[in-house]
Amino acid sequence: MAARVRQVIDAAGVSAREFARRIVIDPSKLSRSLNGTRRFTAAELARIADIGGVDVGWLLGPATGTEATPSPVRSPSAPRPPVPSPEGGRPLQIVRETVRLIAERGFHAVRVADIAAACHTSTAAIHYHFPGRDELLEAAVRWCMDEDTRRRADATAGTRHAGDELRLLIELQTPRTEQQRRQWCVWLDLWAEAARSTTVGRLHMEYYRQWRGTVADVIRRGVEQGVFRPVDPDSAALALTALIDGLASQVLATEPDGQVDGVPGTGAQAMHDALTAHVDACLTAPTAG
């Protein structure tokens, strides 16, 4: 089975990490399954088949020994309706719509029927890819984490000056656009859910460990470059990320124009200015003279 999944990945022309993103699983789980130390779940095989354009039966088929491996095409005995494939495949469409609905309504107000309606499909099709609601919500959270990490990496690629990179990270975390506000709405719901769910709590810890580690690495390089004061990078990262979270929650409680019923609130620019002032006062090294 692993060999056939590898063939699907090769045919897709992407890295294993990118393929894991498309089928919405942790890259380490995909790696362990390909290496034979973990079994693919039925839902994962369904998503692999959907993305690769193959039958699940072909993925599960017996090894062919010395015979040529069949091309990963759908069996004529199991045709599928000729409907246009959503961008990135059905699993990613389901996850994207789930994220949008979570941002609009919150975790507990999103039903599988709502997701099916948003995807113009049936609840059976949703359960085919994600058997349980909890599994779907977990996949949505993981997708948000991966997308956020990817955007940060793309935006800061090639930036050598640690001070510039830290300011870029601050800009990325400032909810100015509708997409950024939607992302933060999901994070706020994630915090509340993490206090009640062990699974979501683990994802929350994983994401924040990565995020604080990214900020700490930038601060550490800034100290080495002489751009920042000789602070403890981990403590400074904890303080800065906590400040980002607190200010973002205030911005989300405010309309995009910075008003609450006509009264000035905490707008995105005020958040950005406060974070920049914090960096200048607590991190930026004083200039000579």
Residue frames as qw, qx, qy, qz and C-alpha x, y, z in Angstrom:
[[0.000, 0.884, 0.467, 0.000, 0.00, 0.00, 0.00],
 [0.317, -0.780, 0.085, 0.533, 2.76, 2.45, 0.94],
 [0.412, -0.106, 0.582, 0.693, 4.41, 1.92, -2.46],
 [0.181, 0.607, 0.655, 0.412, 1.18, 2.83, -4.22],
 [0.173, -0.926, -0.258, 0.215, 0.71, 5.92, -2.08],
 [0.408, -0.532, 0.327, 0.666, 4.27, 6.92, -2.97],
 [0.347, 0.250, 0.666, 0.611, 3.34, 6.48, -6.63],
 [0.019, 0.852, 0.509, 0.121, 0.38, 8.83, -6.16],
 [0.319, -0.836, 0.012, 0.446, 2.65, 11.41, -4.50],
 [0.434, -0.234, 0.524, 0.694, 5.18, 11.12, -7.34],
 [0.249, 0.514, 0.676, 0.466, 2.41, 11.51, -9.92],
 [0.105, -0.920, -0.360, 0.116, 1.20, 14.65, -8.13],
 [0.548, 0.535, -0.048, 0.642, 4.65, 16.17, -8.60],
 [0.274, -0.828, 0.139, -0.468, 4.82, 17.65, -5.10],
 [0.152, 0.398, -0.782, 0.455, 6.83, 17.04, -1.95],
 [0.417, -0.321, -0.842, 0.115, 5.57, 14.71, 0.77],
 [0.097, -0.317, -0.467, 0.820, 5.00, 17.73, 3.02],
 [0.316, 0.139, -0.203, -0.916, 2.86, 19.46, 0.40],
 [0.483, -0.154, -0.776, -0.375, 0.94, 16.24, -0.23],
 [0.291, -0.325, -0.774, 0.460, 0.30, 15.94, 3.52],
 [0.117, 0.258, 0.195, -0.939, -1.10, 19.48, 3.46],
 [0.417, 0.041, -0.494, -0.762, -3.42, 18.57, 0.58],
 [0.580, -0.261, -0.751, -0.177, -4.81, 15.50, 2.34],
 [0.396, -0.677, 0.121, -0.609, -4.88, 17.43, 5.62],
 [0.893, -0.392, -0.188, 0.114, -2.76, 15.25, 7.89],
 [0.393, -0.832, 0.349, 0.177, 0.36, 15.87, 9.93],
 [0.543, 0.659, -0.513, -0.089, 3.47, 15.34, 7.73],
 [0.150, -0.450, 0.850, -0.231, 4.96, 13.11, 10.43],
 [0.731, 0.119, 0.563, -0.368, 1.92, 10.80, 10.23],
 [0.763, 0.596, -0.124, -0.216, 2.32, 10.53, 6.46],
 [0.242, 0.665, -0.702, 0.077, 6.02, 9.77, 6.88],
 [0.407, -0.264, 0.819, -0.305, 5.38, 7.03, 9.44],
 [0.805, 0.318, 0.364, -0.345, 2.67, 5.49, 7.25],
 [0.646, 0.676, -0.332, -0.128, 4.96, 5.49, 4.22],
 [0.130, 0.572, -0.785, 0.198, 7.70, 3.87, 6.31],
 [0.665, -0.111, -0.721, -0.159, 5.37, 1.17, 7.60],
 [0.232, -0.022, -0.724, 0.650, 5.31, 2.18, 11.28],
 [0.327, 0.305, 0.430, -0.784, 1.75, 3.51, 11.13],
 [0.292, 0.397, 0.831, 0.258, -1.36, 2.45, 9.24],
 [0.144, -0.132, -0.261, -0.945, -3.31, 4.82, 7.04],
 [0.373, 0.300, 0.654, -0.585, -6.85, 5.33, 8.29],
 [0.400, 0.501, 0.739, 0.207, -9.78, 4.67, 5.97],
 [0.143, 0.935, 0.237, -0.221, -10.51, 8.40, 5.79],
 [0.215, -0.708, 0.441, 0.508, -6.90, 9.20, 4.89],
 [0.402, 0.025, 0.808, 0.430, -6.98, 6.62, 2.09],
 [0.315, 0.748, 0.584, 0.009, -10.20, 8.17, 0.81],
 [0.022, 0.937, -0.046, -0.346, -8.55, 11.59, 0.69],
 [0.339, -0.448, 0.660, 0.499, -5.44, 10.18, -1.00],
 [0.425, 0.341, 0.790, 0.282, -7.64, 8.51, -3.62],
 [0.222, 0.888, 0.378, -0.140, -9.55, 11.74, -4.21],
 [0.091, -0.858, 0.288, 0.415, -6.42, 13.86, -4.62],
 [0.313, -0.377, 0.764, 0.420, -4.61, 11.25, -6.71],
 [0.631, 0.354, -0.262, -0.639, -7.54, 10.38, -8.96],
 [0.311, 0.184, -0.930, -0.064, -7.37, 6.68, -8.09],
 [0.751, -0.388, -0.375, -0.380, -9.67, 4.10, -6.54],
 [0.496, -0.606, 0.516, -0.346, -9.28, 3.22, -2.89],
 [0.975, 0.013, 0.205, -0.083, -9.46, -0.41, -4.03],
 [0.720, 0.579, -0.243, 0.296, -6.34, 0.12, -6.13],
 [0.061, -0.731, 0.504, -0.457, -4.51, 1.57, -3.11],
 [0.697, -0.368, 0.504, -0.353, -5.55, -1.44, -1.03],
 [0.898, 0.333, -0.224, -0.181, -4.79, -3.96, -3.79],
 [0.895, -0.320, 0.206, 0.235, -2.26, -6.78, -3.28],
 [0.198, -0.693, 0.508, 0.472, 1.35, -6.28, -4.20],
 [0.785, 0.550, -0.078, -0.273, 2.03, -7.11, -7.84],
 [0.850, -0.222, 0.357, 0.318, 5.44, -8.69, -7.33],
 [0.424, -0.220, 0.482, 0.734, 7.40, -8.49, -10.56],
 [0.303, 0.666, 0.614, 0.296, 4.40, -7.32, -12.57],
 [0.179, 0.329, 0.074, 0.924, 4.28, -3.75, -13.73],
 [0.005, 0.412, 0.589, -0.695, 2.54, -1.46, -11.29],
 [0.216, 0.677, 0.639, 0.295, -0.75, -0.27, -12.80],
 [0.128, 0.349, 0.038, 0.928, -1.16, 3.39, -13.55],
 [0.014, -0.342, -0.665, 0.663, -3.05, 5.27, -10.84],
 [0.307, -0.097, -0.348, -0.881, -6.28, 5.79, -12.74],
 [0.599, -0.019, 0.451, -0.661, -9.82, 5.11, -11.66],
 [0.251, 0.059, 0.956, 0.137, -11.19, 1.67, -12.36],
 [0.306, -0.126, -0.505, -0.797, -13.96, 1.60, -14.99],
 [0.432, -0.394, -0.810, -0.052, -15.99, -0.48, -12.53],
 [0.327, -0.641, -0.489, 0.492, -16.13, 2.38, -10.07],
 [0.260, 0.497, 0.243, 0.791, -16.84, 5.54, -12.08],
 [0.156, -0.498, -0.455, 0.722, -17.50, 8.83, -10.36],
 [0.296, 0.854, 0.421, -0.076, -19.87, 11.57, -11.49],
 [0.560, 0.328, 0.155, 0.745, -18.20, 13.98, -13.94],
 [0.195, -0.953, -0.230, 0.024, -18.31, 16.99, -11.63],
 [0.357, 0.765, -0.297, 0.447, -15.64, 19.72, -11.63],
 [0.732, -0.246, -0.442, 0.457, -12.98, 19.08, -9.00],
 [0.251, -0.964, -0.083, 0.021, -12.70, 21.86, -6.38],
 [0.337, 0.781, -0.420, 0.315, -9.41, 23.73, -6.25],
 [0.106, -0.531, 0.750, -0.379, -6.95, 21.60, -4.30],
 [0.360, -0.086, -0.927, -0.057, -9.38, 18.67, -4.24],
 [0.541, -0.583, -0.447, -0.409, -12.49, 17.92, -2.21],
 [0.664, -0.425, -0.459, 0.409, -10.73, 17.41, 1.18],
 [0.323, -0.067, -0.119, 0.937, -9.15, 20.88, 1.08],
 [0.237, -0.419, -0.350, -0.804, -12.44, 22.43, -0.02],
 [0.629, -0.561, -0.530, -0.094, -14.18, 20.82, 2.95],
 [0.593, -0.350, -0.331, 0.645, -11.52, 22.07, 5.34],
 [0.165, 0.146, 0.084, 0.972, -11.49, 25.61, 3.90],
 [0.395, -0.507, -0.400, -0.653, -15.26, 25.89, 4.20],
 [0.674, -0.505, -0.506, 0.186, -15.11, 24.49, 7.74],
 [0.451, -0.160, -0.205, 0.853, -12.59, 27.18, 8.69],
 [0.078, -0.310, -0.237, -0.917, -14.78, 29.89, 7.15],
 [0.562, -0.547, -0.482, -0.391, -17.83, 28.67, 9.06],
 [0.647, -0.397, -0.446, 0.475, -15.89, 28.40, 12.34],
 [0.273, 0.022, -0.067, 0.960, -14.75, 32.00, 11.91],
 [0.281, -0.361, -0.316, -0.831, -18.33, 33.13, 11.29],
 [0.705, -0.444, -0.308, -0.460, -20.19, 31.00, 13.85],
 [0.395, -0.578, 0.624, -0.348, -17.75, 29.37, 16.26],
 [0.064, 0.244, -0.967, -0.041, -16.75, 25.72, 16.77],
 [0.222, 0.196, 0.895, -0.334, -19.93, 24.48, 18.39],
 [0.490, 0.538, 0.244, -0.640, -22.34, 26.20, 16.02],
 [0.358, 0.478, -0.626, -0.502, -20.93, 24.50, 12.91],
 [0.824, 0.051, 0.501, -0.260, -22.81, 21.38, 11.81],
 [0.435, -0.100, 0.769, 0.457, -21.73, 18.83, 9.21],
 [0.387, 0.676, 0.622, 0.085, -24.89, 19.72, 7.27],
 [0.056, 0.945, -0.007, -0.321, -23.72, 23.36, 7.11],
 [0.298, -0.544, 0.627, 0.472, -20.35, 22.30, 5.75],
 [0.461, 0.248, 0.803, 0.284, -21.99, 20.04, 3.16],
 [0.296, 0.858, 0.410, -0.087, -24.23, 22.89, 2.01],
 [0.078, -0.876, 0.259, 0.399, -21.24, 25.24, 1.71],
 [0.285, -0.368, 0.777, 0.424, -19.43, 22.63, -0.42],
 [0.656, 0.319, -0.221, -0.647, -22.54, 21.91, -2.52],
 [0.430, 0.172, -0.883, -0.072, -22.35, 18.25, -1.62],
 [0.753, -0.437, -0.379, -0.314, -23.97, 15.74, 0.75],
 [0.521, -0.689, 0.429, -0.264, -23.23, 14.97, 4.38],
 [0.975, -0.016, 0.206, 0.082, -22.30, 11.46, 3.21],
 [0.664, 0.615, -0.132, 0.405, -19.55, 12.98, 1.05],
 [0.147, -0.807, 0.386, -0.422, -18.24, 14.91, 4.06],
 [0.785, -0.430, 0.406, -0.186, -18.19, 11.74, 6.19],
 [0.929, 0.336, -0.021, 0.156, -16.45, 9.86, 3.37],
 [0.483, 0.620, -0.318, 0.530, -13.41, 12.11, 3.83],
 [0.011, -0.355, 0.588, -0.727, -13.81, 12.91, 7.55],
 [0.419, -0.312, -0.847, -0.099, -15.85, 10.23, 9.38],
 [0.375, -0.643, -0.575, 0.340, -16.38, 12.28, 12.54],
 [0.025, 0.959, 0.146, 0.243, -17.07, 15.93, 13.27],
 [0.553, -0.773, 0.208, 0.230, -14.19, 16.06, 15.76],
 [0.717, -0.039, 0.432, 0.545, -11.78, 14.74, 13.13],
 [0.367, 0.716, 0.356, 0.476, -12.96, 17.40, 10.70],
 [0.220, -0.971, -0.020, -0.095, -12.56, 20.21, 13.24],
 [0.684, -0.532, 0.320, 0.382, -9.09, 18.93, 14.13],
 [0.638, 0.278, 0.435, 0.571, -8.16, 18.90, 10.43],
 [0.144, 0.899, 0.245, 0.332, -9.44, 22.47, 10.08],
 [0.440, -0.878, 0.143, 0.122, -7.32, 23.66, 12.99],
 [0.722, -0.258, 0.421, 0.484, -4.25, 21.90, 11.63],
 [0.513, 0.576, 0.396, 0.498, -4.81, 23.41, 8.19],
 [0.084, -0.982, -0.074, -0.155, -4.97, 26.89, 9.76],
 [0.617, -0.671, 0.295, 0.287, -1.72, 26.22, 11.58],
 [0.705, 0.060, 0.472, 0.526, 0.01, 25.03, 8.42],
 [0.338, 0.780, 0.331, 0.411, -1.27, 27.96, 6.35],
 [0.270, -0.962, 0.041, -0.002, -0.17, 30.47, 8.99],
 [0.675, -0.478, 0.399, 0.395, 3.30, 28.91, 9.18],
 [0.633, 0.336, 0.475, 0.511, 3.60, 28.85, 5.39],
 [0.161, 0.924, 0.217, 0.270, 2.58, 32.51, 5.03],
 [0.424, -0.867, 0.202, 0.167, 5.15, 33.58, 7.61],
 [0.710, -0.215, 0.480, 0.468, 7.89, 31.58, 5.89],
 [0.513, 0.580, 0.437, 0.459, 7.02, 33.01, 2.47],
 [0.010, -0.978, -0.137, -0.160, 6.83, 36.60, 3.72],
 [0.421, -0.844, 0.309, 0.123, 10.15, 36.52, 5.59],
 [0.896, 0.122, 0.249, 0.346, 12.17, 34.44, 3.11],
 [0.585, 0.493, 0.059, 0.641, 15.43, 36.18, 2.30],
 [0.220, -0.912, 0.025, -0.346, 15.14, 38.75, 5.10],
 [0.691, 0.175, -0.480, 0.511, 18.54, 38.97, 6.79],
 [0.007, -0.381, 0.360, -0.852, 18.04, 41.88, 9.19],
 [0.238, -0.307, -0.883, 0.264, 16.41, 40.51, 12.35],
 [0.107, 0.360, 0.352, -0.857, 14.75, 43.82, 13.17],
 [0.409, 0.196, -0.403, -0.795, 13.07, 43.93, 9.76],
 [0.395, -0.092, -0.893, -0.195, 11.98, 40.31, 10.08],
 [0.100, -0.332, -0.768, 0.538, 10.41, 40.86, 13.50],
 [0.266, 0.363, 0.112, -0.886, 8.47, 43.85, 12.18],
 [0.423, 0.100, -0.675, -0.596, 7.30, 41.73, 9.25],
 [0.285, -0.220, -0.924, 0.129, 6.02, 39.10, 11.68],
 [0.066, 0.379, 0.507, -0.771, 4.17, 41.80, 13.63],
 [0.362, 0.269, -0.264, -0.853, 2.56, 43.08, 10.43],
 [0.403, -0.020, -0.848, -0.344, 1.45, 39.56, 9.50],
 [0.242, -0.330, -0.850, 0.331, -0.20, 39.13, 12.91],
 [0.144, 0.276, 0.242, -0.919, -2.04, 42.45, 12.76],
 [0.316, 0.456, 0.830, 0.055, -5.65, 41.75, 11.69],
 [0.110, 0.390, -0.134, -0.904, -6.12, 44.41, 9.01],
 [0.365, 0.100, -0.647, -0.662, -7.71, 42.37, 6.21],
 [0.815, -0.132, -0.007, -0.564, -10.86, 40.26, 6.25],
 [0.846, 0.155, -0.507, 0.055, -8.75, 37.13, 5.84],
 [0.301, 0.305, -0.641, 0.636, -6.56, 38.08, 8.81],
 [0.470, -0.255, 0.328, -0.778, -9.61, 38.83, 10.97],
 [0.899, -0.021, -0.239, -0.366, -11.14, 35.47, 10.00],
 [0.677, 0.234, -0.626, 0.308, -7.92, 33.69, 10.96],
 [0.015, 0.286, -0.585, 0.759, -7.86, 35.39, 14.34],
 [0.707, -0.198, 0.060, -0.676, -11.52, 34.49, 14.95],
 [0.894, 0.047, -0.441, -0.062, -10.56, 30.84, 14.51],
 [0.444, 0.271, -0.631, 0.575, -7.62, 31.24, 16.94],
 [0.324, -0.317, 0.375, -0.809, -9.87, 32.83, 19.58],
 [0.877, -0.115, -0.091, -0.458, -12.27, 29.92, 19.31],
 [0.769, 0.228, -0.563, 0.202, -9.31, 27.54, 19.43],
 [0.083, 0.375, -0.612, 0.691, -8.16, 28.98, 22.76],
 [0.627, -0.217, 0.277, -0.695, -11.57, 28.40, 24.32],
 [0.935, 0.086, -0.236, -0.251, -11.85, 24.89, 22.86],
 [0.544, 0.406, -0.651, 0.341, -8.30, 24.00, 23.94],
 [0.246, -0.376, 0.588, -0.673, -9.34, 24.46, 27.58],
 [0.785, -0.029, 0.324, -0.528, -11.97, 21.71, 27.15],
 [0.938, 0.327, -0.051, -0.103, -10.50, 19.35, 24.54],
 [0.690, -0.479, 0.434, 0.325, -7.32, 17.32, 24.96],
 [0.699, 0.341, 0.448, 0.442, -6.91, 16.91, 21.19],
 [0.238, 0.890, 0.148, 0.360, -7.33, 20.60, 20.39],
 [0.466, -0.862, 0.183, 0.076, -5.21, 21.45, 23.43],
 [0.764, -0.204, 0.412, 0.453, -2.34, 19.41, 21.99],
 [0.514, 0.597, 0.348, 0.508, -2.67, 21.21, 18.66],
 [0.122, -0.976, -0.057, -0.169, -2.74, 24.53, 20.50],
 [0.626, -0.670, 0.302, 0.262, 0.46, 23.68, 22.39],
 [0.738, 0.119, 0.436, 0.501, 2.14, 22.49, 19.19],
 [0.341, 0.797, 0.266, 0.422, 1.26, 25.64, 17.28],
 [0.233, -0.963, 0.072, -0.115, 2.36, 28.04, 20.04],
 [0.746, -0.436, 0.336, 0.374, 5.59, 26.14, 20.58],
 [0.632, 0.345, 0.395, 0.571, 6.39, 26.64, 16.89],
 [0.115, 0.897, 0.222, 0.364, 5.23, 30.27, 16.85],
 [0.443, -0.882, 0.153, 0.057, 7.14, 31.31, 19.98],
 [0.782, -0.210, 0.369, 0.457, 10.16, 29.38, 18.71],
 [0.511, 0.606, 0.315, 0.522, 10.06, 31.37, 15.47],
 [0.101, -0.957, -0.029, -0.271, 9.93, 34.68, 17.34],
 [0.677, -0.668, 0.242, 0.192, 12.66, 33.58, 19.77],
 [0.778, 0.101, 0.336, 0.521, 14.94, 32.58, 16.87],
 [0.313, 0.787, 0.185, 0.499, 14.51, 36.02, 15.27],
 [0.360, -0.916, 0.099, -0.143, 15.25, 37.78, 18.56],
 [0.819, -0.384, 0.276, 0.325, 18.27, 35.53, 19.14],
 [0.656, 0.368, 0.279, 0.597, 19.67, 36.47, 15.73],
 [0.036, 0.912, 0.117, 0.391, 18.94, 40.12, 16.47],
 [0.601, -0.773, 0.177, 0.101, 20.98, 39.92, 19.66],
 [0.795, -0.102, 0.347, 0.487, 23.84, 38.31, 17.73],
 [0.457, 0.606, 0.298, 0.579, 23.62, 41.02, 15.05],
 [0.280, -0.168, -0.265, 0.907, 23.67, 43.76, 17.69],
 [0.192, -0.426, -0.441, -0.766, 20.22, 44.90, 16.55],
 [0.635, -0.627, -0.322, -0.318, 18.53, 43.94, 19.84],
 [0.322, -0.708, 0.488, -0.396, 19.56, 44.30, 23.45],
 [0.304, 0.248, -0.912, 0.116, 21.15, 41.25, 25.16],
 [0.673, -0.194, 0.253, -0.667, 17.80, 39.88, 26.34],
 [0.400, -0.049, 0.914, -0.050, 16.75, 36.29, 26.95],
 [0.248, 0.065, -0.615, -0.746, 15.17, 35.33, 23.57],
 [0.267, -0.335, -0.898, -0.098, 12.66, 32.86, 25.00],
 [0.118, -0.552, -0.569, 0.598, 11.35, 35.24, 27.67],
 [0.096, 0.375, -0.155, -0.909, 11.20, 38.12, 25.21],
 [0.245, -0.069, -0.773, -0.581, 9.31, 35.95, 22.71],
 [0.199, -0.461, -0.845, 0.182, 6.81, 34.88, 25.38],
 [0.027, -0.551, -0.327, 0.768, 6.14, 38.52, 26.32],
 [0.153, 0.284, -0.391, -0.862, 5.81, 39.71, 22.72],
 [0.247, -0.180, -0.856, -0.417, 3.50, 36.88, 21.58],
 [0.146, -0.528, -0.749, 0.372, 1.32, 37.37, 24.67],
 [0.050, 0.499, 0.085, -0.861, 1.06, 41.07, 23.85],
 [0.195, 0.090, -0.657, -0.723, 0.13, 40.23, 20.24],
 [0.213, -0.354, -0.906, -0.091, -2.60, 37.85, 21.43],
 [0.098, -0.564, -0.572, 0.587, -4.06, 40.32, 23.91],
 [0.109, 0.437, -0.131, -0.883, -4.13, 43.24, 21.49],
 [0.182, -0.018, -0.786, -0.590, -5.55, 41.10, 18.68],
 [0.128, -0.476, -0.862, 0.121, -8.47, 40.01, 20.86],
 [0.018, 0.611, 0.303, -0.731, -9.25, 43.70, 21.47],
 [0.130, 0.299, -0.477, -0.816, -9.05, 44.47, 17.76],
 [0.144, -0.202, -0.913, -0.324, -11.43, 41.60, 16.98],
 [0.063, -0.601, -0.704, 0.374, -13.96, 43.12, 19.38],
 [0.064, 0.625, -0.006, -0.778, -13.80, 46.31, 17.32],
 [0.691, 0.664, 0.262, -0.114, -15.22, 46.98, 13.87],
 [0.765, 0.222, 0.201, 0.570, -12.66, 47.08, 11.02],
 [0.209, 0.782, 0.072, 0.582, -12.86, 50.90, 11.06],
 [0.364, 0.140, -0.542, 0.744, -11.73, 50.96, 14.70],
 [0.382, -0.287, 0.121, -0.870, -15.15, 51.88, 16.11],
 [0.149, -0.272, -0.936, 0.165, -17.56, 50.17, 18.49],
 [0.031, -0.784, -0.619, 0.041, -21.03, 51.69, 18.08],
 [0.194, 0.898, 0.103, 0.380, -19.38, 54.91, 16.98],
 [0.479, -0.843, 0.243, 0.014, -16.96, 54.99, 19.92],
 [0.420, 0.675, -0.606, 0.043, -13.23, 54.63, 19.16],
 [0.939, -0.313, 0.138, -0.040, -11.89, 51.19, 20.08],
 [0.460, -0.539, 0.605, 0.363, -8.60, 49.35, 19.58],
 [0.734, 0.624, -0.068, -0.260, -8.02, 49.32, 15.83],
 [0.939, 0.161, 0.042, 0.300, -5.46, 47.38, 13.84],
 [0.420, 0.693, -0.196, 0.552, -3.19, 50.41, 13.46],
 [0.431, -0.751, 0.294, -0.405, -3.28, 51.07, 17.20],
 [0.952, -0.237, 0.186, 0.044, -2.26, 47.44, 17.78],
 [0.791, 0.423, -0.034, 0.441, 0.58, 47.74, 15.27],
 [0.096, 0.803, -0.235, 0.539, 1.80, 50.99, 16.83],
 [0.670, -0.638, 0.271, -0.268, 1.74, 49.50, 20.33],
 [0.969, -0.046, 0.143, 0.196, 3.72, 46.43, 19.25],
 [0.598, 0.600, -0.099, 0.522, 6.27, 48.56, 17.40],
 [0.202, -0.814, 0.264, -0.476, 6.66, 50.78, 20.47],
 [0.867, -0.441, 0.221, -0.074, 7.20, 47.67, 22.62],
 [0.894, 0.228, 0.042, 0.384, 9.94, 46.41, 20.30],
 [0.323, 0.740, -0.152, 0.571, 11.62, 49.83, 20.23],
 [0.397, -0.757, 0.266, -0.445, 11.47, 50.25, 24.02],
 [0.815, -0.418, 0.368, -0.158, 12.28, 46.72, 25.17],
 [0.918, 0.096, 0.309, 0.228, 14.28, 45.07, 22.40],
 [0.573, 0.750, -0.010, 0.331, 15.93, 47.51, 20.01],
 [0.698, -0.247, -0.137, 0.658, 19.53, 48.22, 20.97],
 [0.040, -0.929, -0.088, 0.357, 20.30, 51.89, 21.65],
 [0.671, 0.649, 0.005, 0.359, 22.26, 53.63, 18.93],
 [0.646, -0.176, -0.154, 0.726, 25.73, 54.90, 19.66],
 [0.176, 0.168, 0.035, 0.969, 25.96, 58.54, 20.61]]
